[in-house]
Structure formats: C-alpha cells, structure tokens
Amino acid sequence: MEKQILSVVDSRTNDRYEFPIENGAIRASDLRQIRSGADDFGLMSFDPAFLNTASCRSAITFIDGDKGILRYRGYPIERLAEKCTFLEVAYLILYGELPTELQLKNFVAGVTHHTMLHEKTKNFLEGFNHDAHPMGMFISTVAALSTVYPDARRVLDPESRELQIRRLIGKVPTIAAYAYRHSLGYPYIYPDDELSYTENFMNMLWRMVEPKYRANPVLARALDILFILHADHEQNCSTNVMRAVGSSQADPFVCTAAAASALSGPLHGGANEEVLKMLDEIGSKDNVRGYIEKVKAGHGKLMGFGHRIYKNYDPRARIIKWAADQVFVATGRNPKLDIALELEKIALEDEYFIKRKLYPNVDFYSGIIYQALGFKPEMFTVLFAIPRTVGWLAQWQELIQDPEQKIARPRQLYTGYDAREFVPIEKRAIRAAASR
Ligand SMILES: CC(C)(COP(=O)(O)OP(=O)(O)OC[C@H]1O[C@@H](n2cnc3c(N)ncnc32)[C@H](O)[C@@H]1OP(=O)(O)O)[C@@H](O)C(=O)NCCC(=O)NCCS
C-alpha cells in the first residue's frame, strides 16, 4: 500500500512538514518537529479527557460506537453472551483465543484454586463500619492484598504475572461477597470449588444454614451473561487508570484497586446505582415526561444514557434487556422496569436525545436486574468490578509486554504565573484564591 502522509504548513514560519499516517493516526511526538524558533519546545496536541488520543495499540476489544458493535478478540459480544461461560470469555480476553475443553478445564481449576482469601484478610474487613460502602471495602481489600503477596511486585516476570492474574480473578468475587456479608453482619462463607464461578459467588453471598447452596440456574446464567458483558471495554476511564498506574510497574493488586477507584465514580461504573436512584425519584410512569423536561432544561442528566464512544444503541444494553426478561420470569417483574421502558421510549423519540445521539448504555438496565436478583444499589458497582478485573488484567499484560510503552506522563499547557518575587508572610495581602 502507498505510504500515507499528512502534510502541514506552519503559518508562523511557512515551513512545511510531512508526517507518516499509520493505522489512521499520526504520532503526536512527531509534532514536536514543528517549531516557531530555536528555543521553541515544539508543538504539542491539547486533548483534555483524551477525546482524540490513542494511548496504546491493543488487540483485545474492538468497538464501533457509530454502528453499535462490540467484539472481544474479534468475536461479537452477542455470540459470546449466547454461547460461552464467563471464564471461557475471560480466557479469550486474556490469551487471545477461545479455549479448548482441556485449556478451559485447566484455567477454571487454576482460578478456582485461588478463590480463598488469606484468613488475615477478614481482619481488614472487620475494621470497616457496618455501613461502609461495599465499593470502598472492595477497593481497599484488593489494595491490601498487595501486602499479602509481595511477590506480585515482580511484574516483569511472566510466571509471576500469570499467578497474580489467577489470584485476582479468583479472589475478587470472594472479596465482593465478604464485603456484602460484612454490611449485613452475616458470617463469611468459604468458596465452594464444586460450583461454577458465578454459582460460587452466589453461594458466598447468600448461603445461610443449608449444607449445600444450590443456585437458581436461570439467575446464575443471567449473572454469568452480565459478567461477560462487563468484562472489557477497551480504553475506558478505569482501564486507562490500570494502564497509567501499571506503567510505573506498580504491582497488579494496587493497579486493580486504582482502576476500581476510577470505576466507582457516578460517571463510570457508579452510573447503575444512580439509575436506580433516578428511577426511585421518578416514582411512576406518569412522571417520566416531566423528568425528561427537567433534564432537557439542564437539571441533571438522564443516568444510564449517553456514552463517550457509543453514538448508537449500546449492544450490551440490548442483551441486558433480553436477560432481564429471563430473570423476571424467575423473580417476578421489577416495577422499575416499566418506568425505565417508558423513559427509554420517550427519550428515544425526543429531539434533544436524538440530536446528541444519546441512547441507553449498559448501566441503564443492569441495575434493574441486579435489584431483582436481590442486590442493594451499593453493590452494583462491585458487581461491575468483578468481571472488569479480567479486562484490566488483560490490558495490563498487554501494556507490560508492549515495547513501545513507557511510564505514562502527559504534558500540560501551563497557564499560571511567570516567575514572581517571594513575599514574606508579614507583607502578604489576602488575595482571591487563584483558580488558575
Ligand atoms: C457517559 C457520559 C459521561 C459521556 O460523556 P461525554 O462523552 O463527555 O458527553 P458530553 O458530556 O460531551 O455530552 C454531549 C451532550 O449530551 C448531553 N448529555 C450527555 N449525556 C447526557 C445524559 N445522560 N442526559 C442528558 N444529557 C446528556 C450533554 O449535556 C451534552 O449536551 P450539550 O452538547 O448541549 O452540552 C455522559 O453521557 C453521562 O454523564 N451519562 C450519564 C452517566 C452514565 O450513564 N454513565 C455510564 C457510562 S457507561
């Protein structure tokens, strides 16, 4: 193929530059060749919130936001959700190929082997108030595991990385379930190796005095599908944090805790909790139109709507809507679904939402299912963090193995003062706090 070139002329100097275009991008560092004079540092690109900056090459997840396409390693999300278990998809995301039966058996055994937590871990959890937010408990406990596994610092050792990956995938459901039971004051339930990943999670959440927990297969499958849908989503906010922290060669436990912290925000994984609060606030179908008018007038956002990348229906929302119907057969219909359906219907016909290409995202319906499964809204983001741990770790592996990557360190456009004379304390006047 003919070499693709971007030619630019700097109007300050009339100098002409040529930059190679590769994969639809130029290298931002090439811009540094553009200088207005000898002591010019070179041109930078300014991109707050990375709206148009690719920070890595990645072969894991493909999204076409305009067409509403999501694929893991080339496989459409719809097929994976229909045909696979969560750990099968986890294997695909981590290693690039769907596993054979033997590979899957070994992987499941490897992960299951690590579901137990060190007994001391329970002491960390005991320190939290009974009303501590489960996401805070989750983040802190994942970070604390870094002290239990100091060998995790050997991030350049592939064998160590592999071990930490299995540890983390094995332990995150246990941490999540312990955080949940801590908030209820229930005793912790040990993992059961005979159960599948999601069944075992349900066992650790909900087993009481029965000798063996038996998960409702419809609900266990629904949870498995939700986990598949949340497993990775290319360079989203929390994955970017995973890569940024990982680029300093910090261990994967603290990297995962940092990524989970990013996920906890209401504009990211915390959105599903906000959706439920919003549906509560709306209260009934009759109030939907009035609520939408308030949003259009600039009072808040329609939570669970809009996405940085999807400017079309989020394919995950469509699958979740389907899964919700299965769940409601087993649990009875969540009345909030009717409000959500009405909200979606009215919003999708409204000029404000059409013009801005705002569609329901993954969080719009997931909270309604989680609630029907018996979770309180505070647990929703934790339920997102469990499967996303797989994506974070796959992206972390890719980062560590990528020779082009270095410690992440953006530039800034400095807008502060030039050098100033120091003012001794007795001579300082009160000035308005500088916001710049
Ligand atoms: C996801 C989200 C953060 C993406 O933000 P973004 O890519 O920066 O998009 P912008 O904030 O630039 O939005 C573009 C326009 O749509 C509006 N908009 C975006 N999301 C909206 C929402 N949920 N409700 C109402 N208006 C919304 C913005 O106000 C803006 O309008 P303007 O052009 O008149 O200023 C944003 O859509 C949002 O906050 N959604 C609600 C939270 C949520 O569901 N998050 C989960 C994501 S999976």
PDBQT file of the ligand as one rigid body, heavy atoms in Angstrom, charges set to zero:
ROOT
HETATM    1  C1  LIG A 501     -21.266   8.829  29.685  1.00  0.00    +0.000 C 
HETATM    2  C2  LIG A 501     -21.001  10.328  29.632  1.00  0.00    +0.000 C 
HETATM    3  C3  LIG A 501     -20.069  10.687  30.821  1.00  0.00    +0.000 C 
HETATM    4  C4  LIG A 501     -20.298  10.668  28.310  1.00  0.00    +0.000 C 
HETATM    5  O1  LIG A 501     -19.939  11.981  28.369  1.00  0.00    +0.000 OA
HETATM    6  P1  LIG A 501     -19.287  12.775  27.143  1.00  0.00    +0.000 P 
HETATM    7  O2  LIG A 501     -18.819  11.853  26.088  1.00  0.00    +0.000 OA
HETATM    8  O3  LIG A 501     -18.272  13.707  27.725  1.00  0.00    +0.000 OA
HETATM    9  O4  LIG A 501     -20.516  13.550  26.529  1.00  0.00    +0.000 OA
HETATM   10  P2  LIG A 501     -20.867  15.058  26.788  1.00  0.00    +0.000 P 
HETATM   11  O5  LIG A 501     -20.916  15.348  28.256  1.00  0.00    +0.000 OA
HETATM   12  O6  LIG A 501     -19.948  15.884  25.926  1.00  0.00    +0.000 OA
HETATM   13  O7  LIG A 501     -22.337  15.152  26.215  1.00  0.00    +0.000 OA
HETATM   14  C5  LIG A 501     -22.702  15.695  24.956  1.00  0.00    +0.000 C 
HETATM   15  C6  LIG A 501     -24.034  16.414  25.116  1.00  0.00    +0.000 C 
HETATM   16  O8  LIG A 501     -25.041  15.474  25.536  1.00  0.00    +0.000 OA
HETATM   17  C7  LIG A 501     -25.548  15.854  26.825  1.00  0.00    +0.000 C 
HETATM   18  N1  LIG A 501     -25.637  14.635  27.624  1.00  0.00    +0.000 N 
HETATM   19  C8  LIG A 501     -24.725  13.639  27.709  1.00  0.00    +0.000 A 
HETATM   20  N2  LIG A 501     -25.185  12.653  28.494  1.00  0.00    +0.000 NA
HETATM   21  C9  LIG A 501     -26.419  13.040  28.894  1.00  0.00    +0.000 A 
HETATM   22  C10 LIG A 501     -27.376  12.428  29.722  1.00  0.00    +0.000 A 
HETATM   23  N3  LIG A 501     -27.159  11.231  30.270  1.00  0.00    +0.000 N 
HETATM   24  N4  LIG A 501     -28.538  13.102  29.948  1.00  0.00    +0.000 NA
HETATM   25  C11 LIG A 501     -28.762  14.308  29.374  1.00  0.00    +0.000 A 
HETATM   26  N5  LIG A 501     -27.867  14.923  28.577  1.00  0.00    +0.000 NA
HETATM   27  C12 LIG A 501     -26.713  14.306  28.338  1.00  0.00    +0.000 A 
HETATM   28  C13 LIG A 501     -24.523  16.814  27.407  1.00  0.00    +0.000 C 
HETATM   29  O9  LIG A 501     -25.113  17.686  28.348  1.00  0.00    +0.000 OA
HETATM   30  C14 LIG A 501     -24.034  17.496  26.169  1.00  0.00    +0.000 C 
HETATM   31  O10 LIG A 501     -25.005  18.430  25.790  1.00  0.00    +0.000 OA
HETATM   32  P3  LIG A 501     -24.585  19.859  25.121  1.00  0.00    +0.000 P 
HETATM   33  O11 LIG A 501     -23.930  19.495  23.823  1.00  0.00    +0.000 OA
HETATM   34  O12 LIG A 501     -25.855  20.599  24.992  1.00  0.00    +0.000 OA
HETATM   35  O13 LIG A 501     -23.619  20.484  26.094  1.00  0.00    +0.000 OA
HETATM   36  C15 LIG A 501     -22.318  11.122  29.720  1.00  0.00    +0.000 C 
HETATM   37  O14 LIG A 501     -23.153  10.771  28.637  1.00  0.00    +0.000 OA
HETATM   38  C16 LIG A 501     -23.037  10.908  31.045  1.00  0.00    +0.000 C 
HETATM   39  O15 LIG A 501     -22.721  11.567  32.030  1.00  0.00    +0.000 OA
HETATM   40  N6  LIG A 501     -24.027   9.956  31.092  1.00  0.00    +0.000 N 
HETATM   41  C17 LIG A 501     -24.726   9.676  32.330  1.00  0.00    +0.000 C 
HETATM   42  C18 LIG A 501     -23.862   8.779  33.204  1.00  0.00    +0.000 C 
HETATM   43  C19 LIG A 501     -23.771   7.357  32.695  1.00  0.00    +0.000 C 
HETATM   44  O16 LIG A 501     -24.780   6.747  32.369  1.00  0.00    +0.000 OA
HETATM   45  N7  LIG A 501     -22.531   6.830  32.677  1.00  0.00    +0.000 N 
HETATM   46  C20 LIG A 501     -22.285   5.453  32.306  1.00  0.00    +0.000 C 
HETATM   47  C21 LIG A 501     -21.445   5.349  31.094  1.00  0.00    +0.000 C 
HETATM   48  S1  LIG A 501     -21.303   3.660  30.615  1.00  0.00    +0.000 SA
ENDROOT
TORSDOF 0
